[in-house]
Amino acid sequence: MVENTATSWKEVYEKTRHESDQQKLGELVLAAEAAIFRRYQEIAPSDNHHEERRSMKEATDDLLEMKVNQLGWPPVS
């Protein structure tokens, strides 16, 4: 089950990287953020998963860039 969830956030995130339709991209970005948040909650009690945590941080940074640069959201100060 844990591996499925780990895989699912990565799959949704990868879809965002290849989507050109603005509406679909917006939906995928929100879905990826939600999947990453759920995964963070699952692994929070563990001191392991360092590589996955780093990957999730990079993905959330990239998703923020997409929201600002591709979707026109206001930048975060």
PDB file of N, H, CA, C and O in Angstrom:
ATOM      1  N   MET A   1       0.817  -1.194   0.000  1.00  0.00           N
ATOM      2  CA  MET A   1       0.000   0.000   0.000  1.00  0.00           C
ATOM      3  C   MET A   1       0.859   1.255   0.000  1.00  0.00           C
ATOM      4  O   MET A   1       0.587   2.192  -0.751  1.00  0.00           O
ATOM      5  N   VAL A   2       1.885   1.285   0.827  1.00  0.00           N
ATOM      6  H   VAL A   2       2.106   0.524   1.438  1.00  0.00           H
ATOM      7  CA  VAL A   2       2.746   2.457   0.895  1.00  0.00           C
ATOM      8  C   VAL A   2       3.424   2.693  -0.449  1.00  0.00           C
ATOM      9  O   VAL A   2       3.519   3.834  -0.901  1.00  0.00           O
ATOM     10  N   GLU A   3       3.893   1.637  -1.088  1.00  0.00           N
ATOM     11  H   GLU A   3       3.816   0.709  -0.721  1.00  0.00           H
ATOM     12  CA  GLU A   3       4.541   1.796  -2.385  1.00  0.00           C
ATOM     13  C   GLU A   3       3.573   2.336  -3.427  1.00  0.00           C
ATOM     14  O   GLU A   3       3.956   3.148  -4.270  1.00  0.00           O
ATOM     15  N   ASN A   4       2.297   1.883  -3.374  1.00  0.00           N
ATOM     16  H   ASN A   4       1.985   1.224  -2.690  1.00  0.00           H
ATOM     17  CA  ASN A   4       1.296   2.426  -4.284  1.00  0.00           C
ATOM     18  C   ASN A   4       1.146   3.928  -4.117  1.00  0.00           C
ATOM     19  O   ASN A   4       1.089   4.658  -5.106  1.00  0.00           O
ATOM     20  N   THR A   5       1.081   4.394  -2.891  1.00  0.00           N
ATOM     21  H   THR A   5       1.128   3.801  -2.087  1.00  0.00           H
ATOM     22  CA  THR A   5       0.924   5.824  -2.645  1.00  0.00           C
ATOM     23  C   THR A   5       2.167   6.575  -3.088  1.00  0.00           C
ATOM     24  O   THR A   5       2.066   7.662  -3.655  1.00  0.00           O
ATOM     25  N   ALA A   6       3.329   6.011  -2.836  1.00  0.00           N
ATOM     26  H   ALA A   6       3.412   5.128  -2.375  1.00  0.00           H
ATOM     27  CA  ALA A   6       4.571   6.644  -3.275  1.00  0.00           C
ATOM     28  C   ALA A   6       4.584   6.747  -4.795  1.00  0.00           C
ATOM     29  O   ALA A   6       5.001   7.762  -5.353  1.00  0.00           O
ATOM     30  N   THR A   7       4.141   5.724  -5.440  1.00  0.00           N
ATOM     31  H   THR A   7       3.802   4.899  -4.987  1.00  0.00           H
ATOM     32  CA  THR A   7       4.096   5.726  -6.903  1.00  0.00           C
ATOM     33  C   THR A   7       3.036   6.698  -7.406  1.00  0.00           C
ATOM     34  O   THR A   7       3.249   7.370  -8.415  1.00  0.00           O
ATOM     35  N   SER A   8       1.906   6.783  -6.726  1.00  0.00           N
ATOM     36  H   SER A   8       1.733   6.237  -5.907  1.00  0.00           H
ATOM     37  CA  SER A   8       0.812   7.602  -7.238  1.00  0.00           C
ATOM     38  C   SER A   8       1.151   9.087  -7.269  1.00  0.00           C
ATOM     39  O   SER A   8       0.783   9.767  -8.227  1.00  0.00           O
ATOM     40  N   TRP A   9       1.831   9.611  -6.268  1.00  0.00           N
ATOM     41  H   TRP A   9       2.130   9.058  -5.490  1.00  0.00           H
ATOM     42  CA  TRP A   9       2.162  11.039  -6.320  1.00  0.00           C
ATOM     43  C   TRP A   9       3.148  11.298  -7.456  1.00  0.00           C
ATOM     44  O   TRP A   9       3.075  12.327  -8.128  1.00  0.00           O
ATOM     45  N   LYS A  10       4.063  10.364  -7.665  1.00  0.00           N
ATOM     46  H   LYS A  10       4.122   9.528  -7.119  1.00  0.00           H
ATOM     47  CA  LYS A  10       5.038  10.529  -8.746  1.00  0.00           C
ATOM     48  C   LYS A  10       4.361  10.486 -10.113  1.00  0.00           C
ATOM     49  O   LYS A  10       4.710  11.259 -11.005  1.00  0.00           O
ATOM     50  N   GLU A  11       3.400   9.592 -10.277  1.00  0.00           N
ATOM     51  H   GLU A  11       3.116   8.964  -9.552  1.00  0.00           H
ATOM     52  CA  GLU A  11       2.694   9.474 -11.554  1.00  0.00           C
ATOM     53  C   GLU A  11       1.909  10.749 -11.857  1.00  0.00           C
ATOM     54  O   GLU A  11       1.951  11.249 -12.981  1.00  0.00           O
ATOM     55  N   VAL A  12       1.199  11.274 -10.868  1.00  0.00           N
ATOM     56  H   VAL A  12       1.165  10.868  -9.955  1.00  0.00           H
ATOM     57  CA  VAL A  12       0.424  12.499 -11.087  1.00  0.00           C
ATOM     58  C   VAL A  12       1.370  13.659 -11.374  1.00  0.00           C
ATOM     59  O   VAL A  12       1.113  14.465 -12.269  1.00  0.00           O
ATOM     60  N   TYR A  13       2.455  13.748 -10.625  1.00  0.00           N
ATOM     61  H   TYR A  13       2.664  13.094  -9.898  1.00  0.00           H
ATOM     62  CA  TYR A  13       3.426  14.812 -10.849  1.00  0.00           C
ATOM     63  C   TYR A  13       4.009  14.733 -12.264  1.00  0.00           C
ATOM     64  O   TYR A  13       4.134  15.755 -12.937  1.00  0.00           O
ATOM     65  N   GLU A  14       4.362  13.541 -12.714  1.00  0.00           N
ATOM     66  H   GLU A  14       4.261  12.710 -12.167  1.00  0.00           H
ATOM     67  CA  GLU A  14       4.921  13.385 -14.062  1.00  0.00           C
ATOM     68  C   GLU A  14       3.930  13.830 -15.134  1.00  0.00           C
ATOM     69  O   GLU A  14       4.330  14.388 -16.155  1.00  0.00           O
ATOM     70  N   LYS A  15       2.644  13.586 -14.909  1.00  0.00           N
ATOM     71  H   LYS A  15       2.319  13.132 -14.079  1.00  0.00           H
ATOM     72  CA  LYS A  15       1.636  14.031 -15.872  1.00  0.00           C
ATOM     73  C   LYS A  15       1.641  15.555 -15.997  1.00  0.00           C
ATOM     74  O   LYS A  15       1.429  16.084 -17.089  1.00  0.00           O
ATOM     75  N   THR A  16       1.879  16.267 -14.892  1.00  0.00           N
ATOM     76  H   THR A  16       2.051  15.837 -14.005  1.00  0.00           H
ATOM     77  CA  THR A  16       1.901  17.735 -14.957  1.00  0.00           C
ATOM     78  C   THR A  16       3.021  18.217 -15.858  1.00  0.00           C
ATOM     79  O   THR A  16       2.886  19.238 -16.532  1.00  0.00           O
ATOM     80  N   ARG A  17       4.111  17.499 -15.872  1.00  0.00           N
ATOM     81  H   ARG A  17       4.222  16.670 -15.324  1.00  0.00           H
ATOM     82  CA  ARG A  17       5.282  17.927 -16.640  1.00  0.00           C
ATOM     83  C   ARG A  17       5.080  17.824 -18.143  1.00  0.00           C
ATOM     84  O   ARG A  17       5.838  18.405 -18.920  1.00  0.00           O
ATOM     85  N   HIS A  18       4.053  17.080 -18.550  1.00  0.00           N
ATOM     86  H   HIS A  18       3.438  16.608 -17.919  1.00  0.00           H
ATOM     87  CA  HIS A  18       3.827  16.854 -19.976  1.00  0.00           C
ATOM     88  C   HIS A  18       2.499  17.433 -20.470  1.00  0.00           C
ATOM     89  O   HIS A  18       2.131  17.237 -21.628  1.00  0.00           O
ATOM     90  N   GLU A  19       1.780  18.142 -19.598  1.00  0.00           N
ATOM     91  H   GLU A  19       2.079  18.300 -18.657  1.00  0.00           H
ATOM     92  CA  GLU A  19       0.463  18.670 -19.970  1.00  0.00           C
ATOM     93  C   GLU A  19       0.583  20.082 -20.534  1.00  0.00           C
ATOM     94  O   GLU A  19       1.218  20.944 -19.928  1.00  0.00           O
ATOM     95  N   SER A  20      -0.023  20.316 -21.685  1.00  0.00           N
ATOM     96  H   SER A  20      -0.540  19.615 -22.178  1.00  0.00           H
ATOM     97  CA  SER A  20       0.025  21.647 -22.289  1.00  0.00           C
ATOM     98  C   SER A  20      -1.299  22.400 -22.155  1.00  0.00           C
ATOM     99  O   SER A  20      -1.325  23.627 -22.249  1.00  0.00           O
ATOM    100  N   ASP A  21      -2.384  21.682 -21.940  1.00  0.00           N
ATOM    101  H   ASP A  21      -2.364  20.685 -21.863  1.00  0.00           H
ATOM    102  CA  ASP A  21      -3.691  22.315 -21.763  1.00  0.00           C
ATOM    103  C   ASP A  21      -3.735  22.988 -20.377  1.00  0.00           C
ATOM    104  O   ASP A  21      -3.549  22.327 -19.355  1.00  0.00           O
ATOM    105  N   GLN A  22      -3.979  24.291 -20.355  1.00  0.00           N
ATOM    106  H   GLN A  22      -4.130  24.829 -21.185  1.00  0.00           H
ATOM    107  CA  GLN A  22      -3.924  25.057 -19.108  1.00  0.00           C
ATOM    108  C   GLN A  22      -4.916  24.557 -18.056  1.00  0.00           C
ATOM    109  O   GLN A  22      -4.564  24.445 -16.881  1.00  0.00           O
ATOM    110  N   GLN A  23      -6.143  24.259 -18.463  1.00  0.00           N
ATOM    111  H   GLN A  23      -6.429  24.350 -19.417  1.00  0.00           H
ATOM    112  CA  GLN A  23      -7.133  23.799 -17.495  1.00  0.00           C
ATOM    113  C   GLN A  23      -6.740  22.449 -16.913  1.00  0.00           C
ATOM    114  O   GLN A  23      -6.800  22.242 -15.701  1.00  0.00           O
ATOM    115  N   LYS A  24      -6.339  21.535 -17.787  1.00  0.00           N
ATOM    116  H   LYS A  24      -6.290  21.703 -18.772  1.00  0.00           H
ATOM    117  CA  LYS A  24      -5.909  20.216 -17.306  1.00  0.00           C
ATOM    118  C   LYS A  24      -4.677  20.340 -16.424  1.00  0.00           C
ATOM    119  O   LYS A  24      -4.550  19.642 -15.417  1.00  0.00           O
ATOM    120  N   LEU A  25      -3.767  21.235 -16.808  1.00  0.00           N
ATOM    121  H   LEU A  25      -3.870  21.802 -17.626  1.00  0.00           H
ATOM    122  CA  LEU A  25      -2.558  21.426 -15.999  1.00  0.00           C
ATOM    123  C   LEU A  25      -2.933  21.908 -14.604  1.00  0.00           C
ATOM    124  O   LEU A  25      -2.398  21.411 -13.614  1.00  0.00           O
ATOM    125  N   GLY A  26      -3.831  22.856 -14.518  1.00  0.00           N
ATOM    126  H   GLY A  26      -4.265  23.260 -15.323  1.00  0.00           H
ATOM    127  CA  GLY A  26      -4.267  23.354 -13.212  1.00  0.00           C
ATOM    128  C   GLY A  26      -4.849  22.250 -12.343  1.00  0.00           C
ATOM    129  O   GLY A  26      -4.560  22.168 -11.150  1.00  0.00           O
ATOM    130  N   GLU A  27      -5.668  21.404 -12.949  1.00  0.00           N
ATOM    131  H   GLU A  27      -5.903  21.471 -13.919  1.00  0.00           H
ATOM    132  CA  GLU A  27      -6.262  20.286 -12.217  1.00  0.00           C
ATOM    133  C   GLU A  27      -5.201  19.293 -11.774  1.00  0.00           C
ATOM    134  O   GLU A  27      -5.236  18.801 -10.646  1.00  0.00           O
ATOM    135  N   LEU A  28      -4.257  18.999 -12.660  1.00  0.00           N
ATOM    136  H   LEU A  28      -4.228  19.399 -13.576  1.00  0.00           H
ATOM    137  CA  LEU A  28      -3.191  18.056 -12.321  1.00  0.00           C
ATOM    138  C   LEU A  28      -2.265  18.597 -11.236  1.00  0.00           C
ATOM    139  O   LEU A  28      -1.825  17.848 -10.364  1.00  0.00           O
ATOM    140  N   VAL A  29      -1.971  19.887 -11.287  1.00  0.00           N
ATOM    141  H   VAL A  29      -2.329  20.496 -11.995  1.00  0.00           H
ATOM    142  CA  VAL A  29      -1.121  20.492 -10.260  1.00  0.00           C
ATOM    143  C   VAL A  29      -1.775  20.329  -8.887  1.00  0.00           C
ATOM    144  O   VAL A  29      -1.120  19.924  -7.927  1.00  0.00           O
ATOM    145  N   LEU A  30      -3.062  20.644  -8.800  1.00  0.00           N
ATOM    146  H   LEU A  30      -3.595  20.972  -9.580  1.00  0.00           H
ATOM    147  CA  LEU A  30      -3.768  20.494  -7.527  1.00  0.00           C
ATOM    148  C   LEU A  30      -3.816  19.038  -7.086  1.00  0.00           C
ATOM    149  O   LEU A  30      -3.670  18.747  -5.899  1.00  0.00           O
ATOM    150  N   ALA A  31      -4.020  18.118  -8.028  1.00  0.00           N
ATOM    151  H   ALA A  31      -4.139  18.354  -8.992  1.00  0.00           H
ATOM    152  CA  ALA A  31      -4.037  16.689  -7.694  1.00  0.00           C
ATOM    153  C   ALA A  31      -2.664  16.220  -7.218  1.00  0.00           C
ATOM    154  O   ALA A  31      -2.567  15.436  -6.274  1.00  0.00           O
ATOM    155  N   ALA A  32      -1.610  16.696  -7.865  1.00  0.00           N
ATOM    156  H   ALA A  32      -1.688  17.333  -8.631  1.00  0.00           H
ATOM    157  CA  ALA A  32      -0.249  16.314  -7.463  1.00  0.00           C
ATOM    158  C   ALA A  32       0.063  16.857  -6.068  1.00  0.00           C
ATOM    159  O   ALA A  32       0.630  16.145  -5.239  1.00  0.00           O
ATOM    160  N   GLU A  33      -0.298  18.097  -5.810  1.00  0.00           N
ATOM    161  H   GLU A  33      -0.758  18.675  -6.484  1.00  0.00           H
ATOM    162  CA  GLU A  33      -0.059  18.672  -4.482  1.00  0.00           C
ATOM    163  C   GLU A  33      -0.804  17.887  -3.407  1.00  0.00           C
ATOM    164  O   GLU A  33      -0.258  17.632  -2.334  1.00  0.00           O
ATOM    165  N   ALA A  34      -2.042  17.505  -3.688  1.00  0.00           N
ATOM    166  H   ALA A  34      -2.486  17.712  -4.560  1.00  0.00           H
ATOM    167  CA  ALA A  34      -2.820  16.723  -2.720  1.00  0.00           C
ATOM    168  C   ALA A  34      -2.192  15.352  -2.488  1.00  0.00           C
ATOM    169  O   ALA A  34      -2.128  14.880  -1.353  1.00  0.00           O
ATOM    170  N   ALA A  35      -1.731  14.716  -3.553  1.00  0.00           N
ATOM    171  H   ALA A  35      -1.782  15.099  -4.476  1.00  0.00           H
ATOM    172  CA  ALA A  35      -1.103  13.393  -3.423  1.00  0.00           C
ATOM    173  C   ALA A  35       0.202  13.480  -2.629  1.00  0.00           C
ATOM    174  O   ALA A  35       0.502  12.605  -1.817  1.00  0.00           O
ATOM    175  N   ILE A  36       0.961  14.528  -2.869  1.00  0.00           N
ATOM    176  H   ILE A  36       0.717  15.239  -3.528  1.00  0.00           H
ATOM    177  CA  ILE A  36       2.213  14.719  -2.127  1.00  0.00           C
ATOM    178  C   ILE A  36       1.910  14.974  -0.655  1.00  0.00           C
ATOM    179  O   ILE A  36       2.578  14.427   0.222  1.00  0.00           O
ATOM    180  N   PHE A  37       0.908  15.798  -0.384  1.00  0.00           N
ATOM    181  H   PHE A  37       0.365  16.242  -1.097  1.00  0.00           H
ATOM    182  CA  PHE A  37       0.525  16.076   1.006  1.00  0.00           C
ATOM    183  C   PHE A  37       0.114  14.791   1.719  1.00  0.00           C
ATOM    184  O   PHE A  37       0.529  14.546   2.852  1.00  0.00           O
ATOM    185  N   ARG A  38      -0.714  13.961   1.046  1.00  0.00           N
ATOM    186  H   ARG A  38      -1.051  14.160   0.126  1.00  0.00           H
ATOM    187  CA  ARG A  38      -1.125  12.690   1.664  1.00  0.00           C
ATOM    188  C   ARG A  38       0.087  11.805   1.953  1.00  0.00           C
ATOM    189  O   ARG A  38       0.161  11.157   2.998  1.00  0.00           O
ATOM    190  N   ARG A  39       1.029  11.787   1.021  1.00  0.00           N
ATOM    191  H   ARG A  39       0.969  12.314   0.173  1.00  0.00           H
ATOM    192  CA  ARG A  39       2.218  10.957   1.218  1.00  0.00           C
ATOM    193  C   ARG A  39       3.061  11.478   2.376  1.00  0.00           C
ATOM    194  O   ARG A  39       3.583  10.695   3.169  1.00  0.00           O
ATOM    195  N   TYR A  40       3.194  12.799   2.475  1.00  0.00           N
ATOM    196  H   TYR A  40       2.770  13.435   1.831  1.00  0.00           H
ATOM    197  CA  TYR A  40       3.907  13.373   3.622  1.00  0.00           C
ATOM    198  C   TYR A  40       3.251  12.929   4.926  1.00  0.00           C
ATOM    199  O   TYR A  40       3.949  12.588   5.881  1.00  0.00           O
ATOM    200  N   GLN A  41       1.933  12.930   4.978  1.00  0.00           N
ATOM    201  H   GLN A  41       1.366  13.207   4.203  1.00  0.00           H
ATOM    202  CA  GLN A  41       1.231  12.502   6.187  1.00  0.00           C
ATOM    203  C   GLN A  41       1.510  11.034   6.501  1.00  0.00           C
ATOM    204  O   GLN A  41       1.672  10.665   7.664  1.00  0.00           O
ATOM    205  N   GLU A  42       1.565  10.202   5.471  1.00  0.00           N
ATOM    206  H   GLU A  42       1.434  10.502   4.526  1.00  0.00           H
ATOM    207  CA  GLU A  42       1.831   8.774   5.676  1.00  0.00           C
ATOM    208  C   GLU A  42       3.220   8.512   6.231  1.00  0.00           C
ATOM    209  O   GLU A  42       3.396   7.643   7.086  1.00  0.00           O
ATOM    210  N   ILE A  43       4.208   9.259   5.750  1.00  0.00           N
ATOM    211  H   ILE A  43       4.065   9.964   5.056  1.00  0.00           H
ATOM    212  CA  ILE A  43       5.584   8.967   6.160  1.00  0.00           C
ATOM    213  C   ILE A  43       6.056   9.850   7.322  1.00  0.00           C
ATOM    214  O   ILE A  43       7.183   9.696   7.792  1.00  0.00           O
ATOM    215  N   ALA A  44       5.222  10.754   7.780  1.00  0.00           N
ATOM    216  H   ALA A  44       4.306  10.879   7.398  1.00  0.00           H
ATOM    217  CA  ALA A  44       5.606  11.677   8.854  1.00  0.00           C
ATOM    218  C   ALA A  44       6.137  10.977  10.105  1.00  0.00           C
ATOM    219  O   ALA A  44       7.129  11.436  10.672  1.00  0.00           O
ATOM    220  N   PRO A  45       5.518   9.885  10.556  1.00  0.00           N
ATOM    221  CA  PRO A  45       6.016   9.249  11.778  1.00  0.00           C
ATOM    222  C   PRO A  45       7.371   8.552  11.623  1.00  0.00           C
ATOM    223  O   PRO A  45       7.988   8.172  12.618  1.00  0.00           O
ATOM    224  N   SER A  46       7.825   8.386  10.407  1.00  0.00           N
ATOM    225  H   SER A  46       7.323   8.694   9.599  1.00  0.00           H
ATOM    226  CA  SER A  46       9.046   7.633  10.150  1.00  0.00           C
ATOM    227  C   SER A  46      10.253   8.563   9.994  1.00  0.00           C
ATOM    228  O   SER A  46      10.136   9.669   9.466  1.00  0.00           O
ATOM    229  N   ASP A  47      11.389   8.103  10.454  1.00  0.00           N
ATOM    230  H   ASP A  47      11.483   7.205  10.883  1.00  0.00           H
ATOM    231  CA  ASP A  47      12.637   8.834  10.253  1.00  0.00           C
ATOM    232  C   ASP A  47      13.314   8.428   8.938  1.00  0.00           C
ATOM    233  O   ASP A  47      14.377   8.947   8.597  1.00  0.00           O
ATOM    234  N   ASN A  48      12.703   7.511   8.215  1.00  0.00           N
ATOM    235  H   ASN A  48      11.840   7.089   8.493  1.00  0.00           H
ATOM    236  CA  ASN A  48      13.242   7.043   6.939  1.00  0.00           C
ATOM    237  C   ASN A  48      12.671   7.874   5.788  1.00  0.00           C
ATOM    238  O   ASN A  48      12.111   8.946   6.017  1.00  0.00           O
ATOM    239  N   HIS A  49      12.805   7.405   4.604  1.00  0.00           N
ATOM    240  H   HIS A  49      13.260   6.534   4.419  1.00  0.00           H
ATOM    241  CA  HIS A  49      12.251   8.031   3.400  1.00  0.00           C
ATOM    242  C   HIS A  49      12.941   9.351   3.045  1.00  0.00           C
ATOM    243  O   HIS A  49      12.308  10.240   2.477  1.00  0.00           O
ATOM    244  N   HIS A  50      14.209   9.488   3.367  1.00  0.00           N
ATOM    245  H   HIS A  50      14.724   8.766   3.828  1.00  0.00           H
ATOM    246  CA  HIS A  50      14.921  10.742   3.111  1.00  0.00           C
ATOM    247  C   HIS A  50      14.945  11.107   1.632  1.00  0.00           C
ATOM    248  O   HIS A  50      14.724  12.262   1.267  1.00  0.00           O
ATOM    249  N   GLU A  51      15.213  10.127   0.788  1.00  0.00           N
ATOM    250  H   GLU A  51      15.393   9.189   1.084  1.00  0.00           H
ATOM    251  CA  GLU A  51      15.279  10.389  -0.651  1.00  0.00           C
ATOM    252  C   GLU A  51      13.902  10.788  -1.191  1.00  0.00           C
ATOM    253  O   GLU A  51      13.788  11.708  -2.000  1.00  0.00           O
ATOM    254  N   GLU A  52      12.873  10.095  -0.740  1.00  0.00           N
ATOM    255  H   GLU A  52      12.966   9.347  -0.082  1.00  0.00           H
ATOM    256  CA  GLU A  52      11.524  10.436  -1.203  1.00  0.00           C
ATOM    257  C   GLU A  52      11.121  11.831  -0.720  1.00  0.00           C
ATOM    258  O   GLU A  52      10.504  12.586  -1.472  1.00  0.00           O
ATOM    259  N   ARG A  53      11.457  12.180   0.507  1.00  0.00           N
ATOM    260  H   ARG A  53      11.958  11.567   1.118  1.00  0.00           H
ATOM    261  CA  ARG A  53      11.151  13.527   1.016  1.00  0.00           C
ATOM    262  C   ARG A  53      11.849  14.590   0.159  1.00  0.00           C
ATOM    263  O   ARG A  53      11.260  15.625  -0.154  1.00  0.00           O
ATOM    264  N   ARG A  54      13.081  14.335  -0.211  1.00  0.00           N
ATOM    265  H   ARG A  54      13.559  13.494   0.043  1.00  0.00           H
ATOM    266  CA  ARG A  54      13.812  15.272  -1.069  1.00  0.00           C
ATOM    267  C   ARG A  54      13.129  15.392  -2.426  1.00  0.00           C
ATOM    268  O   ARG A  54      12.982  16.493  -2.956  1.00  0.00           O
ATOM    269  N   SER A  55      12.716  14.272  -2.981  1.00  0.00           N
ATOM    270  H   SER A  55      12.836  13.377  -2.550  1.00  0.00           H
ATOM    271  CA  SER A  55      12.017  14.269  -4.268  1.00  0.00           C
ATOM    272  C   SER A  55      10.691  15.017  -4.179  1.00  0.00           C
ATOM    273  O   SER A  55      10.325  15.746  -5.102  1.00  0.00           O
ATOM    274  N   MET A  56       9.977  14.843  -3.084  1.00  0.00           N
ATOM    275  H   MET A  56      10.274  14.251  -2.335  1.00  0.00           H
ATOM    276  CA  MET A  56       8.704  15.543  -2.919  1.00  0.00           C
ATOM    277  C   MET A  56       8.924  17.044  -2.780  1.00  0.00           C
ATOM    278  O   MET A  56       8.130  17.834  -3.291  1.00  0.00           O
ATOM    279  N   LYS A  57       9.989  17.446  -2.096  1.00  0.00           N
ATOM    280  H   LYS A  57      10.634  16.804  -1.681  1.00  0.00           H
ATOM    281  CA  LYS A  57      10.310  18.864  -1.966  1.00  0.00           C
ATOM    282  C   LYS A  57      10.625  19.463  -3.333  1.00  0.00           C
ATOM    283  O   LYS A  57      10.149  20.550  -3.661  1.00  0.00           O
ATOM    284  N   GLU A  58      11.414  18.767  -4.118  1.00  0.00           N
ATOM    285  H   GLU A  58      11.800  17.884  -3.852  1.00  0.00           H
ATOM    286  CA  GLU A  58      11.729  19.233  -5.473  1.00  0.00           C
ATOM    287  C   GLU A  58      10.468  19.324  -6.325  1.00  0.00           C
ATOM    288  O   GLU A  58      10.300  20.270  -7.095  1.00  0.00           O
ATOM    289  N   ALA A  59       9.581  18.338  -6.187  1.00  0.00           N
ATOM    290  H   ALA A  59       9.718  17.569  -5.562  1.00  0.00           H
ATOM    291  CA  ALA A  59       8.337  18.342  -6.958  1.00  0.00           C
ATOM    292  C   ALA A  59       7.450  19.514  -6.547  1.00  0.00           C
ATOM    293  O   ALA A  59       6.869  20.171  -7.410  1.00  0.00           O
ATOM    294  N   THR A  60       7.335  19.788  -5.255  1.00  0.00           N
ATOM    295  H   THR A  60       7.807  19.254  -4.553  1.00  0.00           H
ATOM    296  CA  THR A  60       6.491  20.909  -4.821  1.00  0.00           C
ATOM    297  C   THR A  60       7.077  22.239  -5.284  1.00  0.00           C
ATOM    298  O   THR A  60       6.331  23.150  -5.644  1.00  0.00           O
ATOM    299  N   ASP A  61       8.387  22.360  -5.279  1.00  0.00           N
ATOM    300  H   ASP A  61       8.993  21.620  -4.986  1.00  0.00           H
ATOM    301  CA  ASP A  61       9.016  23.579  -5.807  1.00  0.00           C
ATOM    302  C   ASP A  61       8.699  23.739  -7.292  1.00  0.00           C
ATOM    303  O   ASP A  61       8.393  24.838  -7.755  1.00  0.00           O
ATOM    304  N   ASP A  62       8.775  22.638  -8.029  1.00  0.00           N
ATOM    305  H   ASP A  62       9.024  21.745  -7.653  1.00  0.00           H
ATOM    306  CA  ASP A  62       8.485  22.661  -9.456  1.00  0.00           C
ATOM    307  C   ASP A  62       7.007  22.983  -9.708  1.00  0.00           C
ATOM    308  O   ASP A  62       6.689  23.730 -10.633  1.00  0.00           O
ATOM    309  N   LEU A  63       6.121  22.438  -8.908  1.00  0.00           N
ATOM    310  H   LEU A  63       6.380  21.831  -8.156  1.00  0.00           H
ATOM    311  CA  LEU A  63       4.691  22.714  -9.051  1.00  0.00           C
ATOM    312  C   LEU A  63       4.402  24.196  -8.798  1.00  0.00           C
ATOM    313  O   LEU A  63       3.573  24.793  -9.484  1.00  0.00           O
ATOM    314  N   LEU A  64       5.074  24.781  -7.827  1.00  0.00           N
ATOM    315  H   LEU A  64       5.748  24.296  -7.270  1.00  0.00           H
ATOM    316  CA  LEU A  64       4.914  26.214  -7.580  1.00  0.00           C
ATOM    317  C   LEU A  64       5.361  27.022  -8.787  1.00  0.00           C
ATOM    318  O   LEU A  64       4.696  27.981  -9.178  1.00  0.00           O
ATOM    319  N   GLU A  65       6.489  26.637  -9.378  1.00  0.00           N
ATOM    320  H   GLU A  65       7.030  25.859  -9.060  1.00  0.00           H
ATOM    321  CA  GLU A  65       6.967  27.310 -10.587  1.00  0.00           C
ATOM    322  C   GLU A  65       5.943  27.207 -11.716  1.00  0.00           C
ATOM    323  O   GLU A  65       5.708  28.177 -12.436  1.00  0.00           O
ATOM    324  N   MET A  66       5.337  26.032 -11.868  1.00  0.00           N
ATOM    325  H   MET A  66       5.527  25.244 -11.284  1.00  0.00           H
ATOM    326  CA  MET A  66       4.313  25.859 -12.901  1.00  0.00           C
ATOM    327  C   MET A  66       3.128  26.780 -12.643  1.00  0.00           C
ATOM    328  O   MET A  66       2.612  27.416 -13.562  1.00  0.00           O
ATOM    329  N   LYS A  67       2.699  26.847 -11.380  1.00  0.00           N
ATOM    330  H   LYS A  67       3.118  26.331 -10.634  1.00  0.00           H
ATOM    331  CA  LYS A  67       1.548  27.686 -11.055  1.00  0.00           C
ATOM    332  C   LYS A  67       1.824  29.150 -11.382  1.00  0.00           C
ATOM    333  O   LYS A  67       0.958  29.843 -11.916  1.00  0.00           O
ATOM    334  N   VAL A  68       3.007  29.614 -11.069  1.00  0.00           N
ATOM    335  H   VAL A  68       3.711  29.052 -10.635  1.00  0.00           H
ATOM    336  CA  VAL A  68       3.346  31.020 -11.304  1.00  0.00           C
ATOM    337  C   VAL A  68       3.630  31.278 -12.781  1.00  0.00           C
ATOM    338  O   VAL A  68       3.073  32.207 -13.366  1.00  0.00           O
ATOM    339  N   ASN A  69       4.489  30.467 -13.385  1.00  0.00           N
ATOM    340  H   ASN A  69       4.942  29.712 -12.910  1.00  0.00           H
ATOM    341  CA  ASN A  69       4.960  30.745 -14.742  1.00  0.00           C
ATOM    342  C   ASN A  69       4.043  30.251 -15.856  1.00  0.00           C
ATOM    343  O   ASN A  69       3.971  30.884 -16.909  1.00  0.00           O
ATOM    344  N   GLN A  70       3.346  29.145 -15.653  1.00  0.00           N
ATOM    345  H   GLN A  70       3.404  28.631 -14.797  1.00  0.00           H
ATOM    346  CA  GLN A  70       2.511  28.600 -16.709  1.00  0.00           C
ATOM    347  C   GLN A  70       1.031  28.906 -16.504  1.00  0.00           C
ATOM    348  O   GLN A  70       0.279  29.040 -17.470  1.00  0.00           O
ATOM    349  N   LEU A  71       0.620  29.015 -15.255  1.00  0.00           N
ATOM    350  H   LEU A  71       1.230  28.906 -14.470  1.00  0.00           H
ATOM    351  CA  LEU A  71      -0.794  29.228 -14.981  1.00  0.00           C
ATOM    352  C   LEU A  71      -1.105  30.664 -14.577  1.00  0.00           C
ATOM    353  O   LEU A  71      -2.271  31.034 -14.442  1.00  0.00           O
ATOM    354  N   GLY A  72      -0.058  31.479 -14.383  1.00  0.00           N
ATOM    355  H   GLY A  72       0.889  31.179 -14.493  1.00  0.00           H
ATOM    356  CA  GLY A  72      -0.273  32.882 -14.083  1.00  0.00           C
ATOM    357  C   GLY A  72      -0.718  33.193 -12.669  1.00  0.00           C
ATOM    358  O   GLY A  72      -1.283  34.258 -12.419  1.00  0.00           O
ATOM    359  N   TRP A  73      -0.474  32.288 -11.747  1.00  0.00           N
ATOM    360  H   TRP A  73      -0.014  31.423 -11.950  1.00  0.00           H
ATOM    361  CA  TRP A  73      -0.837  32.560 -10.360  1.00  0.00           C
ATOM    362  C   TRP A  73       0.100  33.632  -9.819  1.00  0.00           C
ATOM    363  O   TRP A  73       1.230  33.767 -10.289  1.00  0.00           O
ATOM    364  N   PRO A  74      -0.357  34.383  -8.845  1.00  0.00           N
ATOM    365  CA  PRO A  74       0.531  35.392  -8.249  1.00  0.00           C
ATOM    366  C   PRO A  74       1.739  34.723  -7.583  1.00  0.00           C
ATOM    367  O   PRO A  74       1.597  33.685  -6.938  1.00  0.00           O
ATOM    368  N   PRO A  75       2.899  35.306  -7.736  1.00  0.00           N
ATOM    369  CA  PRO A  75       4.088  34.729  -7.096  1.00  0.00           C
ATOM    370  C   PRO A  75       3.996  34.827  -5.579  1.00  0.00           C
ATOM    371  O   PRO A  75       3.340  35.715  -5.034  1.00  0.00           O
ATOM    372  N   VAL A  76       4.659  33.905  -4.921  1.00  0.00           N
ATOM    373  H   VAL A  76       5.192  33.184  -5.364  1.00  0.00           H
ATOM    374  CA  VAL A  76       4.717  33.884  -3.459  1.00  0.00           C
ATOM    375  C   VAL A  76       5.894  34.739  -3.019  1.00  0.00           C
ATOM    376  O   VAL A  76       7.003  34.591  -3.533  1.00  0.00           O
ATOM    377  N   SER A  77       5.657  35.615  -2.086  1.00  0.00           N
ATOM    378  H   SER A  77       4.756  35.735  -1.669  1.00  0.00           H
ATOM    379  CA  SER A  77       6.737  36.497  -1.607  1.00  0.00           C
ATOM    380  C   SER A  77       7.624  35.789  -0.631  1.00  0.00           C
ATOM    381  O   SER A  77       8.582  36.376  -0.128  1.00  0.00           O
TER     382      SER A  77
END
